[in-house]
Amino acid sequence: MPIVATAAWSIPKKAGDRFGTEGSGLTRYASVFDGVEINSTFYRRHKTSTFARWADSVPDSFRFAVKIPKEISHTRAMKDIAEPFDTFLADIAPLGEKRGPLLCQVPPSLVFDAHVLETALKTLRDADDERIVIEARHKSWASAEALNLLKNFAIDRVFANPAPVWPAEDFERQPKYVRLHGKPKIYYSSYTDDEIASFSKLLAPESWCVFDNTASGAAIENALTMLGHYPRNSPSFMSRSS
């Protein structure tokens, strides 16, 4: 079954009775969801002991998607990234087998440059052979050259909503990573039940679906609705969890 998650694990009071009552906020979140997207790594480093504590707070089946630091994607604009990326990987190493995809969200100003990106993607792949996904926000990334380059390095495109670059119809196969930011007001707007049902049809069994409309607290409510399309006692869940 897909991993349904939110960006961070804050639980609004109005949804509190849907979660376990014991342990940390993360432990309570993990009583319902099987994954979470760590966004705070985009802004700052955390101690390795922090990642170890997080990993110890959740079941063995739980997974953490981790956002690559803005020093790499924004400050350095994907140039000369080997050192900070190695540091980042060392920081998150205590997540161990609970580490999920790495998310690289590049800024809207970053125009696709084949030479720069080929070097950058090779650097990422030389250091890490696990799943990496990229969310581009400049129209130039819609080119065939960009798609071929990503395919060559086995880096999956993120389907985002709103979709500034890659709309759903551009995906020949079901997207491996979906980020729902809220629409019309990004980070705030809640999705309707019909919209969530429509998004659920995009998801493959190995997909991630992350609700990023956290500013208003809508993410948890929307994710709970999405999770209703994949009940934990379904055959797909039982085969994945056994």
C-alpha angles and dihedrals in degrees: 000000000000120000108247112199147150133231100264123347107261110147116208115227092241090061097040095105090062092067139063117275101217130083134005126336089262092051090051091048090050090054086075109019130055098210146017136199113234107215099167091078087069090066105033147000123262128206116262086239089062092057090046091052091049091050091050091051097065139057121271091255094056119106135201121212108201128206115227113240120268089234085074102038102031114015095042093027090221094305125125092359103148097099099046091043092052089049090050093051091050091050094053096039093104089069085075115169090356090071113110130183124334112233120213110189110185121202123261088246095059107104116202109261112180096206095048094043096046089055092045096047091047088053091052093047095045088057101038133025098185126099115304123180130190131208111201122190105184118088092230088075090070090076123115089238091059093047092050092049092052090048092050090057094040093240115150125224119237117234104218132187114242087038111209094172116008116036119195093262090061091067112090089190130032109283116255094214127033123186117191110196099176129264139259090004108039115231091007114053119093122223122237121242089251092053091050091049089052092051090049089064090061094060126101121203090261095044127117120220113193124186109211098176089107101135092083097033091250094123096076094046092048092046091051089052091049091048088058088070089061108042115197093237092057118117091246091055095045093051091050095047099043 
